[in-house]
Structures are given as structure tokens and as C-alpha cells.
Amino acid sequence: MTVVRSLVTGGRVLTMDPALGELPSADILVEDGRITAVRPGIDVPEVDERIDARGCLVLPGFVDTHRHMWQAALRGSGADQTLDQYFATVLHTQAPRLTADDLHLGNLLSALGALDAGVTTVQDISNVPKPAEEHTDALLDALTGSGLRSVFAYGHGTAQDARRVRTGRLHAGDGLVTMALNAEAGSDETIRRGWALARELDLPTALHVRGGSPVSRLRRLGVLRPGTVFIHGTGMDAGELELIHDSGGALSVAPAIEMTMGHGLPPFAAARAAGLRPSLSADVEVAAAGDMFTQLRAAFQIGRFAALQGHAGPDAPLLTVREVLEFATLGGAEALGMADRIGSLTPGKQADLIVLRTDRPGVAPVYDAAAAVVTSMDRGDVDTVMVAGRIAKRQGRLAYAGLPGLLTRAQEMRDRLAR
């Protein structure tokens, strides 16, 4: 059997693996989509792909644990909206006007935008209102055709359609696209039905929580289970966050959106106190950028501001750039139950990695590599992106042949909706 080998050479490697740490100059060998070695001076006489990373930073691909990807087709149209205005405009007015082709366009735009920015994994919280089967298939076609590693968190459709997807195209659960259930709150009976479906289909769950005692409610109803991604977590007391931790759940924070739309203060200090390592997410591209650099900076700035100004409680420790970078890599992989596969550059894991240039005037010189990523870089510094060993971006250009046509479709859709 022929082995496909790639070699990334000479980069400053932030492995995000506590045992391996940061390597000032090292090579990474990838064989058949998996990392097989990370060390200086790897000598392989024949490789299929050689990536020169000298003068660059190499780190795991970013993991976004909560994004409503179809909304990329409406990108930026709701930047001035509050949360209530977003519900009224995007979900209740614009969403019902979108066709299956529009939804396909949105998911594909979001996926390619993610890859362009070094985000190699996204949990797609698919909250399309009352999707028909053709809508579901269009959303999935976009994900599977993009090359992005993704979790399709089915929501707002029928149990029959969810079963169709789970027993059909996402039955195996071992490809780049896997499945979860967006099990939102409602009446007690609605909650029981939704979580019973998740158990029946053996799927992880995700849901939005803000204020009150939503996690305690799930426990009271007997449905709280490990592997659940709780989204936002703003305005909840310490006991609720501790219950997330104790139940084997995870927290996804969307700091940029939470501050601009009015969800509340992102709970970084409270999560730490509860023993939780948060993950980061972009949430809605109608109102915020879909890159992880935006989220890294927002998290770092908001977390430190809250601690310095006393909003995070007495003696709250200050977030560091290293911690925030962990949120966007290994923390995201842990939240999605993928830490055995992605999130760090560890031999044996799948090769989801990015190469970031450091030779632009807004980045150089680099004293602290993590600080450079969190405080100085943007998508323009993303040189190379690899997902499961496949090159998705090379020398600053996406490897997607249909991009010009896709952008034309996006403009045409915008003009149609404007009319």
C-alpha cells in the first residue's frame, strides 16, 4: 500500500501538547493524514508534499465550537442589531425567504471562510427554522464538499429527518463531517423528547443557555448527560457552571457577539472557578467576523478587563495569551469530544494544522509566539492550512476551484434579497 507523506519543515512549533511544549525549530511528518513525528531534523528521502515553514509559526488548526453557518449568506447584515432584533430580523423574517440553494451557499461560504482563516473544525449549530429534507441535504452537501472538519448539529427540524440523516449519510460517524443534535429548551415535554432522540441516535448535544438555572432543569428532568456543549453560559451562577463541569459537559463562549448583542459578560473567570476550560466560537456572521483571531482578542481583552475592573469577582486571575490560545485549539477539541484526534500537534493525531507567516510588518518581530497569534495576527497571516493531511490553503490561497463562481452567487443572492 502506498503511503502519502507530507513534511512541514523548520517552523516554530506550538504543539499545544503539554508534554511536547513549544519547539523553536522542528519538522512535522504527516503520513496518510496523521502526524507521525514532531522533532527537529526529520530525514525522509521521499515525500509527496514539502512545506517550508522556516520563519513561520506552526500550530493546530483552530476549533470553533458554535457557529450558525448558513447565516454567512447574510454576512454583516445585522452588525448593529441587538439579540432581540436579530431574532426578529434574521430568524423570523429573512430565514423563511431562503431557498435550499441559499442555505447551501451560506454553509459553503462559512466553511471556506473558516478554512481561509485557519479554522479547521466548526460545530455547525444548524438553526434553520423548520428545514425540509432538501434544506438539510443542501446544508450537508456544502459541508462535505468544503473540506472542513465539521459537526452538523441538527436542529429545528423533525425527528424523522434527523433519523434519516443519522441512519444515512452520517451513519458511520468517522468522516470529516459528523453529527450532533441542537437540543434547545422549551416545555418539559419538548426537552424530554429532544434529549430522548439524542440518546436514541447516540448523538452528542448542544444548546444555548443564558441566566437562570437551565442546567439544573435538565438534571431535574433526568436528561443531563456527558458530552453536551453549553453555549454562552452568561448570567448563570457558579452552581450552574459547576454542574456543567460535574456532568461532563463543556462551555462554548462567543465573546465578540456576547458583548455587542447583549448576551451578558462572557464568563471566563466563573468558568475557571468551576473547573471549566472554555472553548471559543464565532456564533453569527451576520454580526461578527468568522475568524478565530477576532475571538482570541475579544476573549483576552474582555477577560482581563472584567478581572481588572472587579466585574469577575474578587481576586479573579488575569487571562494569559497562552490560556486563550488553548481555548481555541485543545479546548475546542475537548468540548467536541475530539481531543484524541485533533487540538494539538501530537504524533498519532490527525494532521489538522496551520502555518502562520511572521514576516509582515504588523507581526514582526516575534518575541512570544502565543502573544503574536493572539494580539497581532489576522487571516492575512495564514499561509497554509491542512485538514486530515489534505492541503486546504497553500501560500495564502484557498485550494477551492469554484471560488469565483461562489462569490458571484453570493452577490446575486444579496441583490435578490435587497429587492
C-alpha positions in Angstrom: 0.0 0.0 0.0 1.3 3.5 -0.9 1.8 5.9 2.0 1.2 9.6 1.3 3.7 11.7 3.1 3.9 15.4 3.8 6.7 17.1 5.6 6.4 20.6 7.3 10.0 21.8 7.9 11.8 24.3 10.1 8.8 26.1 11.7 8.5 27.4 15.3 6.0 24.8 16.5 3.4 25.5 19.2 2.3 21.9 19.7 -0.4 22.8 22.4 0.6 19.4 23.8 1.7 19.8 27.4 4.3 17.1 27.0 5.8 18.4 23.9 5.5 22.2 24.5 6.9 24.8 22.1 9.7 23.8 19.8 11.9 26.7 18.5 12.5 24.8 15.2 11.1 21.5 14.3 9.7 19.4 11.5 6.3 17.6 11.3 5.9 14.4 9.4 2.4 13.5 8.2 1.6 10.1 6.8 -1.8 9.2 5.4 -3.4 12.1 7.1 -1.9 11.5 10.6 1.0 13.1 12.4 3.7 10.5 12.9 6.6 12.6 14.2 7.3 16.1 15.6 11.0 16.9 16.1 14.0 18.7 14.6 15.8 17.2 11.7 13.3 14.6 10.3 15.0 13.0 7.4 12.6 11.4 4.9 14.1 11.0 1.4 10.8 10.9 -0.5 7.7 13.0 0.4 4.7 13.9 -1.7 4.4 17.4 -0.2 7.1 19.5 1.4 6.1 22.7 3.2 8.8 25.1 4.1 7.8 26.7 7.4 11.1 28.5 8.2 10.3 31.8 9.8 6.7 30.8 10.4 4.6 29.6 13.3 3.0 26.1 13.1 0.2 25.2 15.4 -3.0 23.1 15.4 -5.9 24.4 13.4 -8.4 26.5 15.3 -11.6 24.8 16.6 -14.9 26.8 16.5 -17.5 25.1 18.7 -20.6 27.1 17.8 -21.4 28.8 14.5 -24.7 29.2 12.6 -23.0 28.6 9.3 -26.0 29.2 7.0 -26.1 32.8 8.1 -22.8 33.6 6.2 -25.1 34.2 3.2 -26.3 37.2 5.2 -22.9 38.2 6.4 -22.6 41.6 8.1 -26.3 42.5 7.6 -27.1 42.6 11.3 -23.9 44.2 12.8 -25.9 46.9 14.6 -28.6 44.5 15.9 -29.3 43.6 19.5 -30.2 39.9 20.3 -33.9 40.6 20.1 -33.6 42.4 16.8 -31.6 39.5 15.4 -34.3 37.1 16.4 -36.9 39.3 14.7 -35.0 40.1 11.6 -32.7 37.2 10.8 -34.6 34.2 12.2 -38.2 35.3 11.7 -38.1 37.5 8.6 -35.1 36.6 6.5 -34.6 32.9 7.1 -38.0 31.9 5.7 -37.1 33.6 2.4 -34.0 31.5 1.9 -34.1 28.6 -0.6 -32.1 25.3 -0.4 -29.6 26.9 -2.8 -29.2 29.9 -0.5 -28.6 27.7 2.5 -26.0 25.7 0.6 -24.3 29.0 -0.4 -24.3 30.2 3.3 -22.8 27.0 4.6 -20.2 26.8 1.9 -19.2 30.4 2.3 -18.8 29.9 6.0 -16.8 26.8 5.7 -14.4 28.3 3.1 -14.1 31.5 5.2 -13.2 29.3 8.2 -10.5 27.5 6.3 -9.1 30.7 4.9 -8.7 31.9 8.5 -7.1 28.8 9.8 -10.2 27.3 11.4 -10.1 23.6 10.6 -13.1 22.4 12.7 -16.5 24.0 13.2 -19.6 22.8 15.0 -22.4 24.0 12.8 -25.4 24.8 15.1 -27.9 24.4 12.2 -30.9 26.5 13.5 -32.6 26.9 10.1 -36.3 27.3 11.0 -38.3 24.2 10.1 -36.0 22.8 7.5 -37.3 20.4 4.8 -35.3 17.4 3.7 -34.0 19.4 0.7 -32.7 22.1 3.0 -30.9 19.6 5.2 -29.3 17.9 2.3 -28.2 21.3 0.8 -26.5 22.2 4.1 -24.8 18.8 4.3 -23.7 19.0 0.7 -21.9 22.2 1.4 -20.1 20.8 4.5 -19.0 17.6 2.8 -17.8 19.5 -0.3 -15.8 22.1 1.5 -13.0 20.0 3.1 -13.7 21.4 6.5 -13.9 19.1 9.6 -17.4 19.8 11.0 -20.0 18.7 13.4 -23.5 19.1 11.9 -25.7 19.9 14.9 -29.1 19.2 13.5 -31.9 21.5 14.9 -35.4 22.8 14.4 -36.4 20.0 12.0 -38.3 16.8 12.5 -37.2 13.7 14.4 -37.9 11.8 11.2 -35.4 13.9 9.2 -32.8 13.7 12.0 -33.1 9.9 11.9 -32.8 9.9 8.1 -29.5 11.8 8.3 -28.2 9.7 11.2 -29.0 6.4 9.5 -28.0 7.6 6.1 -25.1 9.8 5.1 -23.8 10.4 8.6 -24.3 6.9 9.8 -20.6 6.0 10.1 -19.6 9.0 12.2 -15.9 8.6 11.2 -15.6 11.0 8.3 -14.8 14.8 8.4 -18.5 15.5 8.9 -20.1 14.1 12.0 -23.5 14.7 13.7 -24.8 16.2 16.9 -28.3 17.4 18.0 -29.1 21.0 18.7 -31.5 20.2 21.6 -32.9 23.5 22.6 -35.1 24.3 25.6 -38.9 24.6 25.6 -41.6 22.9 27.6 -40.6 20.0 29.9 -42.1 17.6 27.4 -40.2 19.2 24.5 -37.0 18.8 26.3 -37.6 15.2 27.2 -38.4 14.4 23.5 -35.4 16.2 22.2 -32.9 14.5 24.6 -34.6 11.1 24.1 -33.9 11.5 20.4 -30.3 12.3 21.1 -30.0 9.1 23.2 -31.8 7.0 20.6 -29.4 8.3 17.8 -26.4 8.1 20.1 -25.5 11.8 19.4 -23.9 14.5 21.5 -26.0 17.5 22.2 -25.6 21.3 22.1 -27.8 24.1 23.4 -27.9 27.8 24.2 -28.1 28.8 27.9 -28.2 32.2 29.5 -29.2 33.2 33.0 -31.4 31.3 35.3 -30.9 27.6 36.1 -31.1 25.8 32.8 -28.6 23.1 33.7 -30.4 22.3 36.9 -33.6 22.0 35.0 -32.0 19.4 32.7 -30.9 17.5 35.8 -34.4 17.7 37.3 -35.9 16.3 34.1 -33.4 13.4 34.1 -31.8 14.2 30.7 -28.5 15.8 31.6 -25.7 13.8 30.0 -22.0 14.0 29.3 -20.7 15.5 26.1 -23.1 18.4 26.0 -21.8 21.7 24.7 -23.5 24.5 26.6 -23.4 27.8 24.5 -22.7 31.2 26.1 -23.4 30.5 29.8 -23.7 34.2 30.5 -25.5 35.4 33.7 -25.6 32.0 35.3 -24.4 31.5 38.9 -21.4 29.4 39.9 -23.5 26.3 40.8 -24.8 26.1 37.2 -21.3 26.2 35.7 -20.1 23.7 38.3 -22.9 21.4 37.2 -21.8 21.6 33.6 -18.3 20.6 34.8 -19.6 17.8 37.0 -21.9 16.4 34.3 -19.1 16.1 31.8 -20.3 19.0 29.7 -18.4 21.8 28.0 -18.8 25.5 27.6 -18.6 27.5 24.3 -18.2 31.2 24.7 -18.7 33.7 21.8 -17.1 36.8 23.3 -17.5 39.2 20.4 -21.2 38.6 19.9 -22.0 38.4 23.6 -20.7 41.9 24.1 -22.2 43.5 21.0 -25.6 41.9 21.0 -26.2 42.0 24.8 -26.0 38.4 26.0 -24.0 39.5 29.0 -20.4 39.3 30.3 -18.6 36.3 28.9 -18.0 34.0 31.9 -14.3 33.3 31.7 -13.4 33.8 35.4 -16.5 32.0 36.5 -15.7 29.1 34.2 -12.2 28.8 35.6 -13.6 28.8 39.1 -15.9 26.0 38.2 -13.1 23.9 36.7 -14.1 24.5 33.1 -11.8 25.3 30.2 -14.0 27.2 27.8 -13.9 26.9 24.0 -14.4 29.8 21.6 -16.9 30.4 18.8 -17.9 33.0 16.2 -21.7 32.4 16.6 -23.4 34.5 13.9 -21.6 36.0 10.9 -24.5 38.4 10.3 -22.9 40.4 13.2 -19.3 39.3 13.7 -16.3 38.1 11.8 -16.0 34.4 11.3 -12.3 34.1 12.1 -10.7 33.0 15.3 -8.3 35.9 15.7 -11.3 38.1 16.4 -12.5 35.7 19.1 -9.0 35.3 20.6 -8.6 39.1 21.0 -12.1 39.6 22.3 -11.7 36.9 24.9 -8.3 38.2 26.0 -9.4 41.8 26.3 -12.8 41.1 27.9 -11.5 38.5 30.3 -8.7 40.8 31.6 -11.0 43.9 31.7 -13.5 42.0 33.8 -10.8 40.9 36.2 -9.1 44.3 36.4 -12.3 46.2 36.9 -13.7 43.8 39.5 -16.5 42.5 37.3 -15.2 39.0 37.6 -15.3 38.8 41.3 -12.7 39.4 44.0 -9.1 38.2 43.2 -10.0 36.9 39.8 -6.8 35.9 38.0 -5.9 37.6 34.7 -6.2 35.6 31.5 -3.0 35.0 29.6 -2.4 34.7 25.9 -1.4 31.1 26.3 -4.7 30.2 28.0 -6.7 31.9 25.4 -4.9 30.1 22.6 -5.6 26.8 24.4 -9.3 27.8 24.4 -9.2 28.0 20.6 -7.3 24.7 20.0 -7.2 22.0 22.6 -10.2 23.4 24.5 -12.3 23.3 21.4 -11.3 19.7 20.6 -12.1 18.7 24.2 -15.5 20.4 24.0 -16.4 18.4 20.8 -15.1 15.1 22.2 -12.3 15.2 19.6 -9.2 15.7 21.8 -8.0 12.2 20.9 -8.0 13.2 17.2 -7.2 17.0 17.0 -6.4 20.0 19.0 -2.7 19.5 19.4 0.3 18.5 17.2 0.7 15.2 18.8 2.0 12.1 17.0 -0.9 9.8 16.3 -3.5 12.6 15.9 -4.9 13.7 12.6 -3.0 16.4 10.8 -5.1 19.5 11.3 -2.5 22.2 11.3 -1.9 25.8 10.2 1.3 27.7 9.2 1.3 31.4 10.0 3.7 33.9 8.5 5.6 36.2 10.8 7.3 38.4 8.1 4.5 41.0 7.7 5.2 44.5 9.3 2.2 44.2 11.6 3.6 41.0 13.2 7.4 41.1 13.2 9.4 40.8 15.3 8.0 37.9 17.3 9.2 37.7 21.0 6.4 35.5 22.3 4.7 33.2 19.7 1.4 32.9 21.6 1.2 36.6 22.0 1.8 37.1 18.3 -1.1 34.9 17.4 -3.5 36.4 19.9 -2.6 40.1 19.7 -1.2 40.7 16.3 -2.3 38.3 13.6 -5.2 38.0 11.3 -6.4 35.8 8.4 -3.9 37.5 6.1 -1.1 35.8 8.0 -2.5 32.3 7.3 -0.2 30.8 4.8 -1.0 27.1 4.8 -4.0 25.1 6.2 -4.1 21.3 6.4 -7.1 19.2 7.4 -6.5 15.5 8.0 -3.4 15.8 5.9 -5.1 17.5 2.9 -4.0 21.0 1.9 -6.9 23.4 2.0 -4.9 26.6 1.7 -1.4 26.9 0.2 0.8 30.0 0.1 -2.1 32.2 1.1 -4.6 30.9 -1.5 -7.5 28.7 -0.9 -7.4 25.4 -2.8 -11.1 25.6 -3.9 -11.5 25.8 -7.7 -15.1 27.0 -7.6 -14.5 30.1 -5.5 -15.1 32.8 -8.2 -18.5 31.3 -9.1 -19.4 31.0 -5.4 -18.7 34.7 -4.8 -20.8 35.6 -7.8 -23.7 33.6 -6.4 -23.3 35.4 -3.1 -23.6 38.8 -4.8 -26.6 37.8 -6.8 -28.3 36.5 -3.7 -27.6 39.7 -1.8 -29.1 41.7 -4.7 -32.2 39.5 -4.8 -32.8 39.8 -1.1 -32.3 43.6 -1.3 -35.1 43.8 -3.9 
